[in-house]
Amino acid sequence: MTKFVNEELGGLVIDGELCPVEIILYDTQSDQSTCSEMADKLCVEDKVDIIIGMNTPETAVPVETKAEQHEVPCVGIQAPVDPCAMANDVSDWHTHAFWTVQTIYDEYQALWTAAGFPPESGAKIGLAFANDSDGSSWGPLFYENATAAGYEVLPLDLYPSGSNDFSNIVKSFKDADIDILSGTNIPPDFSNLYTQMISAGVEVDVVTMGKCCLLPGDVEALGDNVEGIMTEVWWQPSYPYTSDLTGKSGQDVNEMYTADNGRGIPQPTGYAYAALELAITTLRNAGTRDKAAIMQALRDLDVTTIVGPIKYDKEMNGMQYAQTVMTGGQWQKQDDGTWGLEIIDASVFPELEGCITAEYKEGNATKH
């Protein structure tokens, strides 16, 4: 993106001068405290004109909070809207783009339906949510929505994030003879839970898990136990969107990434590209380093990125946000023996029906 702006565009016209763009990257190490420290450094020492916060609420929220504190325009992205919206009572200096927890629930219910467990089926659901920002937002909404839809939902019990022992949860799932396992977990938590379920002989027909089953590296650690697991698909190169800024499609960006890395582009990297699209377009539209003008330009964005249209026309707890699209996917074994995330449902966003690559396959590794 730096090369595109500085070489192909020749820079951005800022306050009447043609200026190069510098992108400063710090590693938060997925730690909230480190994230806050790095955001402080960017705002105070590096004096950035715009900042990006992304990758789960644990690392998006600290950046958005520091942006408010230092009055620096902030692009929030790639973390569910609800926990980010509820984290700050004032949202004067940041916007957000991703999907809401209601949207992910709707997609998961569509996947349950595809698996033969539609609303009013009375199917038994076991929920697995940690006591982190995601789990605290997802858990109550999933419980309420699924109960209202006629599912039999086990009582919600948030577990401590980073747990190794899931014996109590596993026992409750086995005693209830659940049909569906659903939740959102960090990969180590899900791996521990799922392998302990299989060891205990818990059999379920459907598994829909967020966050922990998005990337090949996450599911490969499960071996054949990944068979049939379903999850949301934030983005794939096949999504039919082309960047207003660069003119690149998702397929174009995937080809560039593959040429550099020897493998296909992962979902979060598509959002990283989109985040930079938003930040650079904002600076270009503002045409100044005045922070208030930059923030207004961010709020006024109405653009198409490689992850889809972004327009901050919705609000939650005073935070302006843009709803992004998603599909439903299932991990299925490919002809070469590897696991592939196939898109099997686009009912929540029908404009993505052309991206469907496979049909639902019955069964998963817990059914023996």
N, C-alpha and C positions, 0 to 999 in steps of 0.2 A: 504493500500500500504506500509506503514511503517512496519507493521507486516510481510508482505510478504518478503520485502527486508532484514530486520534485523534478522528475525527468520528462514524463509525458505531458503533464499539465504546465510544467515550468514553475510550480509553486501556486500559492493562493494570493489573491489581491486582498491585503489586509491594511486598512487605514491608508489606502492609496499607494501602497508599495507591494511589489511582488515578493512574497516571503516563502521560504522552504518550510516544510513540516518536519518536526522531530517527534518520534513516538518513543516514549520512555516506558520500559516494561520492568515491573518488579514481581517477584514470586512471593505470593502470600503463604506458600506451603500449606494451603487449606486451613490456616489457623486464624481465628478471629482477631486475636491480639496483634499478630504480625500484620494482618490485613489493615488494621487501624493505623499501625505505625507507618506502613508504606504509604497509605493514603495521606497521612499527615505530612510525610516527607515530600510527596508529589505536590501537595497544595502549598506548603510553606517554603520548603527549600528549592524545589524545582520550579515553583511558580507556574504551573501548567495553566493553560487557558481553558482546557476542558478535560475531564477525567472520566474513565470508564470503570464501572463496577459490575462484575458478572460472576457466573459459576456458583450456583446455589445461594440461598439466603445468608449462609454463614460468611460468605465472602462478598456478596453484593451489598448487604445491609451496612456493614461498617464503612464502605466507601461512600454510600449515599448519605450516611450520617455525617461523615467528615466533610462532605461537599456542602451540606447544610451549615455546618459549623464555620467553615472558611469562606462560604459564599462563592463556590466554584461550580460552574455548570457541570452536571454529571449525567452521563448516559448510563442508565441502569438497564441490564438486559440478562437474559438467560438464567432467571431464577423465578419461581412462581410468584405471581403478582401479590397474592394475599399476604404472605408473611412480610414482604417488602413494604407493602402499603401500611400495614399495621405497626411497623417498627418505628416510624416517625410521625408525630402529630403535625409537623410542618414539612411541606414539600415544595419550598420555593425555589430550590436549586437543583432538583433532579426530576427526570421523567423515567418511565420504565417500559420495557417491551418484553412480553412473554405471554404465556397463557395463565388463566386463573385456575384455581383448584376445582371450581365447578366444571370447567372445560375438561380437565383430566378425568374427573369422575364420569362425565358423560361419555368420554372415549372408552373408559374401562367398562362401563355398563354395556356399551356396544360390543366390546370384545366378549364379555360374559354371554351376551345374547348370541353371538356368532358360535359360541361353544355349546349352545343348547340350554342356557340358563337365563332366560329373559326375565324382565320384571314380573312379579306375581307368581314366579315358579316355586317360591318357597325355598330356594337353594340356601344352604348354610354357608355363611361367609366368616372366615377368620381374618382379622386385621392385624397387620404387623407394622407398627409405627413407633419410631423412637421419640424420646422427649426433647427433640431439637426443634428448630424453627419450622422445618418442613412437616414433621410429624404432628406438631401442635396445630398446624393449619389444616393438613389433610385429614387427620384422624376424625375429629368431630364431624366435619362435613361429610366424609364417606359414611360414617355411622348413620347420620341423620338421613341422608339421601337414600342409602340402600334400604334402610328400615322402611322409609316411606314408599319405596318402590316394591315392597312386598317380599324382600329377602329376609331371612332369619340371620341376624348379625350377632356374633358373640360380643359380650361386653368389651368396650375399648379399654385397653390397658397399655399405656405408653411405657416402653422399656428404656432403660438408660442406654444412650448411644455408646457404642464401643463394648457392648456386653459380649461375653464369651459363653455364658450359660443361659440357654433358652429352654431349659427343661420344663419350667412351669407353663410357658406358652405352648410348647409342644404337647404337653399332657392335655391342656384344655382343647387343643385342636383335635387330638386323637379321641378324647372322650366324646366330643360333640360330633365327630365324624363329618368334618366340614367338606363341602364340595368345592369351595373357592378360597384360595389364599390371595390376599391383596395387601398392598402397602407401598411404602417407599423407604429405602434403606441405603446406607452407604454399603459398598460391596463387601467389606469384611463381615458386617452384621448379617447381611443376607446369606452369605456363604455359610456362616456358623448356624444360623437358623435352619436353612434348607437341608444341610447335611445332617443335622440333628433330627429333623423331621423324618428324613428317609431312614436313618438308623433306627428310629423308634417305630417304624412301620406305618407312619401316617400317610394315607393315600388321599390325594385330591385330584379332581378332574381339571381344574383351571388354576393357573398361576398368572396374576397380573402384578408386576412389580415395577415401580418407578425408580429412576436414578441409578440403581445398581446393575441394571441389565441393558444399558444403552450401547456399550462398546464391546467389540470382540474380546479385548483383553480381560474385561470383567467376567464374561460368561465362559471363556475358555478355561478359567480356573475351576469351573464346576464340572468339567469333563462332559460325559454323556448326560449328566443330571440337568443340563440346560434344555434338553429336548422339550419343545412345545411351550416354553415360557413365553408369555406375552408382555408387551410393554408399549409405552407411547413412542412415537417416532417424531422427534422435534423437527428434524430436517434431513433430507437426502438430496444428493445432486440432481435427482430426477424431478424435484419440485419445479414447477413451470415458471420460475421467476428469473428476471434479468436485472442486474443492478443499474439503476438510473445513473449512478455516479461513474462506474467503470465500463459499463456495457457488457460485463461478463455475466454469463449464466452460471448456475450451479455446476453444470457439467464442465464449463470452461475452468472454473476454479478447482474442481476436482482433478482435472488433467494436469494443471500446474502443480498442485500439491503432490500428486502421484509421481510426477517427474522428479520432484525434489526429494521425496521421502520413500519412494518405492512401494507405497501402499495407498489405498484409497483414503479419502479425507474423512475423518470422524465427525459425528454430528456437532459437537461443541465448537469445532474449528469453523464450521459454516457460520455459526453465530458470532464467533470472534471477528470474522471478516465483515459481517453485517454491522457489528458494533463500530468498527472503524469507518464503514460507509456513513453511518449516522453522525459520528463525530466530525468527520471531514466535511460532509455536506453542510453541517451546522455552521462550521467556521467559514466556509465559502459563502453561505447565504448571509451570514452576519456581516462579513467584510470589515470587521473591526475586532480589537482585543478588549473592547468594553464588555465586562462580564455580564451586565444586565442585558445588553443587546444580544450577546451569544445565547444567553438563557432563553430569551424570547424567540430567537431563531430555532432553537431546539424544540420548544413547545409547538412552534408553527410547522414543523416538518410534516410533509405529506409525500412520501417517497416509496418506491419499490426497491427492496434489497434482495439479495439472493435467498433470504429466508421468507420473503413475502412482503406485502404492503405494511408500511409503518406509518400510522397516523395516531397521534395522542388525543383521541377523541372520547376516551372513557376516563372515569374517575373512581377511585376507591380511597376512602378516608382522606380525601383531599389531594391524593397523588394522581397526576395525569399518567395514563398508561395506554399502550397499544396492545390489542389482542393479536397474538401471532397464531399461525395455523399448526396443526399436528395431524398425524394419522395413527392408526393402530398397527402394531407389528407383532410378529411371532418368530422366534428363533427356530429355524428348520435346518436340517442337515442338507448340505449341498452335494452335488455329484462327486466332488473331489474329497468328500469327507469332512470338510470344514463346516463351521456354523455360519449361517447367513441370516440377517434380520430382514424377513420378508414383510412387505406391507400388505396387510390382509383386510383393512377396513379404512374407509374414508367417509363414513356416514356423518361425522360431526362437521367436516369441511368438504362437502361434495365436489368442490372445485378441484380436489386432488384425486378424484376417482381414477384418472388416467395414470396415476402413480402406483396403483395396486399391482403387485407382482406375483401374488400367490393366494390360494384359498386356505382357510383355517384347516389345520390338521389335528385330528382328535388325539388326546392323550398326552401325557408327559412322564417324566422319569419317576414320579412317585407312584405311578400305577404299575403294580407288578402282577 
